[in-house]
Amino acid sequence: MEAGIGNFLEMFFKIKLSGKKIDKHLIKINYYKKIDKKKDIAAVACVQRSIKKVKSVEEYIDILHRFVKEAKEAGCDFIVFPEYNFLDLYGIIPFSDKIRTLFSKNTTNENSKCEAQTFDKEMYHPNLEKTAENKELSPSKGEDKTIFNILYAISFPIQSALEHIMCSLSAKYDIYIYTGTYLLREEGKLYNCGSLISRDGKILGRQKKLHLTDFEEDMNLSRGDKLNYFDTDIGRIACPICMDATYFETFKIARNLGCDIVALPIANNEEYNFYRALRGIWPRVQESYVYGLKSSLNGNIAGIKFTGKSGIFAPAPLTEKGDGIVNISKNYEGDSLIIGCIDIKRLKAQRLEAEYYGDVNENFERDYYLKTYKGSEKNEK
């Protein structure tokens, strides 16, 4: 029974999110003149947006396009979209009320959650690696596999559509785009994952979420095990996801990899609290001396509420008020585009002046890491 529903949903989404439909709508968008850029000061944009259940892929494209167009018109080089940047597409599902009931039963008070993707040779994007072979599903933790199976079925069509849309917008507007996250279907598992797109519309790479919430574990999602970096003409970028910023090690690794910019998509399924929000990107930026770009999803879907402020953060001495904030949303709900400038040359100079930046206690850290992470690989298996 579940297999039949899964097959139906996968085929349904392949049709609704087909590459032909996407290209037909995208062709209406005018191209921007390309400008060669290699600069220390760059303008960046972080999307804050509410979930809007759409009835067609064309509606969804219009939502994403509006933010990219606004960012480009403001002179931005890079735009970051939030975690679960595809939840709007659940409005397409013909029996979404039933799925809402399933999600409501499994909702906890923990923060963050995920959604899905699938594969269709007809809509295969030239830059998209074939990662969704028909392998046996392998959920591990949650007892109820119904939601996992639904997410698994629709995951790759959604990933394909989102990357297709973003690659096209990136090339048309000559702008780096972080897609926001989707669910990556790989060898029978699902990962919360996002992609970084180059100015010419190519996928530079993908990043899986490294630290899952309890809710994501209940959904039988799997975690990634490596932090990647991506070289661009505005700086080296890492793209951890939401909960990853709770742990200082993530940004420490990013800095050790030579990153100057960390893009962080979030979708906190909790009531907004200023002090809880502080546990993430702001302290990590102050510790690591990188620029932090946070993009937030908000709104309600399937009985789950998301809140959060998008913002651009820097080491405190680099900000006008000395508070570590370049720009931040005034509200934790609703749509806005947070824009600011980042100066990599000035950032590097400030690192040299910072009294405590780079201080390490090698013996303590070696002991800490061994005791903290010993056996984690074994446990994961």
N, C-alpha and C positions, 0 to 999 in steps of 0.2 A: 504493500500500500504506500509506504513512505517513498520507496524507490520510484513508484509511478508519479507521485506528486513532484519529486525532485526532478525527474526527467521532463515533466510538463513545464515546471518553472524555468529550467535551463533553456529549453527551446523557446518559451515565451519571451524571456529576456533577450535572447539572441535576436529575435525578430524586432522587438521594441527598441533595442539599442544597436541596431545594425550599422555598420560602417557607412552604408549608402545613405541612410537617413541623416547621420551625423554630417557627412560631407555635403549633402544637399543644403543643409542649414548653414554650415560654416562658410560656404562659398559666397554668402551675402556679405561677409566681413571684409572690409578693405584692408590692403596691406599697408604697413608703415615702411618708410624709407629706412634702410639699414644704415647704422652709424658705427664705425669702428671705435671701440672704447677699450682703454686700458688705463684705469685711474685709481687713485688711492681713496678718493671720496666718492661714495655711491649712494644713490637714493634707493630705499627699500620700502616695501609695503607689506603689512600684515592684515589679512582679512579677518574680520569678526562678522559672523553672519548667523542668522537664525535658520532653522530647518523649515523648508517650504515644500510640502508634499506635492510633487508634480504629477501630471498625467501623461507627459510625453518627454522624450529626450530633448526635443527642441526647447521646451520650457527650461529644462536643466541647463542646456548650453547658454541660454540667455542670462541665467543667474551668474554663471561663472564668467561669461564674457564681460558683463557690466563691471566687475571688479578689475579684470585685466585691463580693460579700456581706460578706466579711471586711473589706475596705477601708471599706465604708459603716458597718459596725458599730463600726469604730474611729474614726469621725467624719471620714473623708477626703473631700476635695472633688474630688480628681483621682487617677486611677489610670493608670499607664503599662504597657502590655504590650510584649513584646520583638519584635525583628526576626524575620521568618519565623514569625509566630505561628500559622501554619496547617499546619505540617509534619505535625502529628498526623493530618490528614485523608488522608495518603497511605496510611494503613492501609485506607482504603476501596477503593483501586484493586485490581481483581481479579487482576492479574498484576504486583504490586508487586516481586516478586523480580527480574523482568526489568529493571525500571527501576532497581532497586538496582545491578544489574550495569553499566548504562549510566553511572550517576552515579559508580560506583567507578572506572571507566576514566578519567573526566574530572576526578577529584579531585586538587587540588594541595595544597601546604602553606601556601598563602595563606589569609588569614582572610576569613570571611563568604561567604554564598551565598544563593540565592533560590529561591522557588517561585511558585505560579501562580493564575489566575483566569479566568472566562468569563461569558457573558450569557444570560439567559432572560427573555423578556417576562413570563412567568407569575410569576416570582419577583422582578420588578423592584421595588426599594424606592422609595417616593415621594421619598426624598432623594438617590437615586443618579442621577448624570448618565449619560447614554448615551455611553459612551466606547469601546465595544467593537464597532464596526461591522465587518462582514465585509470587511476590507480585505486586500490582498495582504501576506503576511508579508515582513518585510525584515530578516532577520538579516544581520550584517555581518562579524564577525570570526572566530568559531570555524569550523572546517572541517566538523565533524559537526553537522548541524542537527537530529538526531533528538530530543535533549533539549529544544531550543528549541521544536520543534513540539509535543511532549507538554505542556510547560509552557504554551504558547500556548493549546492546546485546553482545558485545565482551568482556566485562570487566572480568567476572569470569573465562573464559577459560585462559585468560592471567594471572590473579592472580594465578590460579592453576598451570600453567606451570612454572611461575617464582619461586614460592615457592618450587615447586617440584625440579627444577634444583638446587636452592640454598641449599636446605636441603641435597641433595645428595653431592654437592661439599663440603659443610661444614663437613659432616661426613667423606668424603674421605680424606680431607686435615687437619682435626683436627683444625679448625679455626672458630672463630665467624664471621658471615657474616650479615651485614645489607643489605637487598635486594635492596635498592633503592625503589622508590615508584611506585605504580600501582594504579588503581582505584578499590576501594572496593565497591561491590554492596551489599547493606544491607537495607532491608525493603523498597524497592522502591527508595532508594537514592544512590547517588554515592559520595564517599569520596576519597580524595587524601591520600593514606595510605602506610606505609611501615612496614616490619617485621624484627625482630631480630632473627637470627638463632643461636642455641648453637653449640658447638664443635661437638656434636654427632648427629647433623642433626635434632634437634627438634625446633619447633617454640616457642620461649620464650614469644612472644606476638607481638602485632601490635600497631602502633600509627597513629592516624588520624591527618591530618593537621588542626591546630587550627585557623589560620588567612588566609583567602582567598584573592587573588588578585581580582581586578575588572573583569579580563578576566575569572577567574574561576567561579565567580558569574554569569557571562553572560552564562557560560556553564552549569549553574544550578547545580553546585557541592554543597555539603553540608559540613559544618565544624564540626570538633570534638569539644568536650567540656571538655576534661580531658588530662592532661599530665601524661603519665605513666613512670615508671622506671623499669629497668631490672638488676637483680643482676648477675654478672659474676665473674670468678676467676681473672679478671684483674681490677675489680672495678664496681661500680654501674653506669649504663648508662641511659641517656634519649635520645630520638630520635625525636625532633621536626623537622619541615620541612620548609625549605626555608624562606618564609615570616614570619614565627614564630619568627625568630631571629631579626626581625626589632624592636620588642617590648621587653624592658628590663624585663618585668614581666615573660616572658617565662623562661629565664635562672635563674631568682630569685626563681621561683617555683622549677625548677630542683635542685638548690642548697639546698633549704629548704627540699627537698625530700631526701637529702643525696647523690646526684649524684656528681661524680668527673669527669665524662666524658660525653660530649654532642656531639652526632653525628648529623650532619646537611647536608642532601642532598639538592642540589639546582639545578635549571634549570631556569636561568634568560633569558627571551625572550626580550632582549634589547642589544644594542651595549655596549660593555664593557667600563666602566668608573671607574677608581680607587677609586674616592671619593664616588660614589654611592655604590660601593662594600663594602666600609667601614661601611655602615649603619648596617651591619649584624653581623656576628659572632665575629669579632675582638673586638669591644667595649664590647660585652656581656661577653666575656672571661675575659677581664680586670676587669669588674665590679664584676663578680661572682666567680672568682678564681676557674675555672674548666679548663680542657683541652677541646679544641674544634676541632672537626674533620670534615672538609668540603669537600664534594664530588660534583663535578660539571659536568653537561651534557652540551655539546655544539654541534653546527652544525645546519643544516637546515632541516625542514620537514614541509610539508603542507603550505609552504610560510612563515613559522615562523623561526626566527633565534635565537639561544641560544648561550650565551657566559658565561664564568666564569672560575676562577682559583680555583683549589682544593688546600687545605692547611691544615696544622696542627698548632694549635695555643695554647699558654699557657700564664699565667700571665707574664708580661714583665721581672720580676726579674729571672724567670726560663729559659729564653732564652739566647743564646750565645751573641747576639748583643744587648740585652735589648730592643728589638722591639716587643716582643710578638709573634714572628713567629718562630716556630720550623723548618718548611719546607713549601715551597709554590711553585707552578708551575711557570715556567718562562713565559709561554704563556697562554692566555685565550682561546685558541682554540687548537684542536688536542688531541691526546691520551698521557697520562702519568700516572704513579703511584707514588704518593707522600708518602714517608715512613719516619717515625720518631719514636723516643722513648718517652714514657711518664712515669714519675716517681711519682706514687701516694704518696709514703711516703714523698718525697721532697715537693710535692704540699701541703700536710697537714701541714708540718712544716712551709712553707712559709705563709700560712694563719695566723698562730700564730704571725708571725713577721710583717705582713702587717698593716700599721698604720690605714688605714681607712676601711679595710675589716670588714664587719659585723656591721658597724655603721647604726643605724636606728633611725628615728624620728617617733615613733609609732603613735602619734596624727596626724601628717601630713599624714602618709601613710594610716591610717584608713579613714581619710577624702577623700584622693585622690581616693582610691579604690572604696569607696561608690559612689562618684560623677561620676567616670569614668564608672563603670560597672553596676550601678543601672539600672534596666530595660532591660539589655541585654538579660537575659533569656526570659523575656516576649516577647521582640521583635523577638527573634529567633523562638519562637513558631508561 
